[in-house]
Amino acid sequence: MAEFVTLETSDDHPGVGTIRLDRPPMNALNRQVQTELAAAAAEATVRDDIKAVVVYGGPKVLAAGADIKEMNDMTYAEMSKVAGRLQAALGSIADIPKPTVAAITGYALGGGLEVALGADRRIAGDNAKLGVPEILLGVIPGGGGTQRLARLVGPAKAKDMIFSGRFVGAEEALAIGLVDEVVAPDEVYNAALTWAGQFRNAASIALAAGKKSVDQGLGVDLATGLKIEEQLFAALFATEDRAVGMKSFIENGPGKAEFTGK
């Protein structure tokens, strides 16, 4: 059983799974946490009862980065063997083919922000502090931060954050597109649950296709991206949900289909 990362569900929010980080005091992302995070993401991927996922670190912090004490004595040869695993683990939220949202309270720094960058949406408390301060340790973000951050806020703003290591407050994060919504700290988790909950009865295969089309398309030229969209769009005509959705629209109007996820 996992010690620091759990995948939780609640009858109050059906269809929503919460990946909960709980390694006090700051949810430092050591190797065990990384392994458990990847396992929780893999479980959320295959569970049919989970339609959307919230990533949450509790009321005080999402995560304040990797466990530096664990890395302090590592050599290049040692890190070169595990850097790919670290990157994959911190980016594992991005691999979940379902809507995901990071609920950010307090600090989301270094690896903690990299975990949040893998989500489809980020909701932050107005007290949140976000950053990639790895430069202050003589390194750079290694959990996907240089790539996902630049794609999210643009290269100039990403470089400013990476070069300086400074912390970004909630309002600036909202202004530059680093987060999508700012609420009171004690409303962060509920806001994330509400956003995720809207997908509990949605066409899950179509959601996965939409997510895949956007994510894969960002890494290629427009013509290739359009081909990806074309293929994923056409493939949905092999699903039961497509038949159900279109029949329901014709007979009852939009928004009344009861999808089965098949």
Rosetta blueprint (number, residue, H / E / L):
1 M L
2 A L
3 E L
4 F L
5 V E
6 T E
7 L E
8 E E
9 T E
10 S L
11 D L
12 D L
13 H L
14 P L
15 G L
16 V E
17 G E
18 T E
19 I E
20 R E
21 L E
22 D L
23 R L
24 P L
25 P L
26 M L
27 N L
28 A L
29 L E
30 N L
31 R H
32 Q H
33 V H
34 Q H
35 T H
36 E H
37 L H
38 A H
39 A H
40 A H
41 A H
42 A H
43 E H
44 A H
45 T H
46 V H
47 R L
48 D L
49 D L
50 I L
51 K L
52 A E
53 V E
54 V E
55 V E
56 Y E
57 G L
58 G L
59 P L
60 K L
61 V E
62 L E
63 A E
64 A L
65 G L
66 A E
67 D L
68 I H
69 K H
70 E H
71 M H
72 N L
73 D L
74 M L
75 T L
76 Y H
77 A H
78 E H
79 M H
80 S H
81 K H
82 V H
83 A H
84 G H
85 R H
86 L H
87 Q H
88 A H
89 A H
90 L H
91 G L
92 S H
93 I H
94 A H
95 D H
96 I L
97 P L
98 K L
99 P L
100 T E
101 V E
102 A E
103 A E
104 I E
105 T L
106 G L
107 Y E
108 A E
109 L E
110 G L
111 G H
112 G H
113 L H
114 E H
115 V H
116 A H
117 L H
118 G L
119 A L
120 D L
121 R E
122 R E
123 I E
124 A E
125 G E
126 D L
127 N L
128 A L
129 K E
130 L E
131 G E
132 V L
133 P H
134 E H
135 I H
136 L H
137 L H
138 G L
139 V L
140 I L
141 P L
142 G L
143 G L
144 G L
145 G H
146 T H
147 Q H
148 R H
149 L H
150 A H
151 R H
152 L H
153 V H
154 G L
155 P H
156 A H
157 K H
158 A H
159 K H
160 D H
161 M H
162 I H
163 F H
164 S H
165 G L
166 R L
167 F L
168 V E
169 G E
170 A H
171 E H
172 E H
173 A H
174 L H
175 A H
176 I H
177 G L
178 L L
179 V L
180 D L
181 E E
182 V E
183 V E
184 A L
185 P H
186 D H
187 E H
188 V H
189 Y H
190 N H
191 A H
192 A H
193 L H
194 T H
195 W H
196 A H
197 G H
198 Q L
199 F L
200 R L
201 N L
202 A L
203 A L
204 S H
205 I H
206 A H
207 L H
208 A H
209 A H
210 G H
211 K H
212 K H
213 S H
214 V H
215 D H
216 Q H
217 G H
218 L L
219 G L
220 V L
221 D L
222 L H
223 A H
224 T H
225 G H
226 L H
227 K H
228 I H
229 E H
230 E H
231 Q H
232 L H
233 F H
234 A H
235 A H
236 L H
237 F H
238 A H
239 T L
240 E H
241 D H
242 R H
243 A H
244 V H
245 G H
246 M H
247 K H
248 S H
249 F H
250 I H
251 E H
252 N H
253 G L
254 P L
255 G L
256 K L
257 A L
258 E L
259 F L
260 T L
261 G L
262 K L
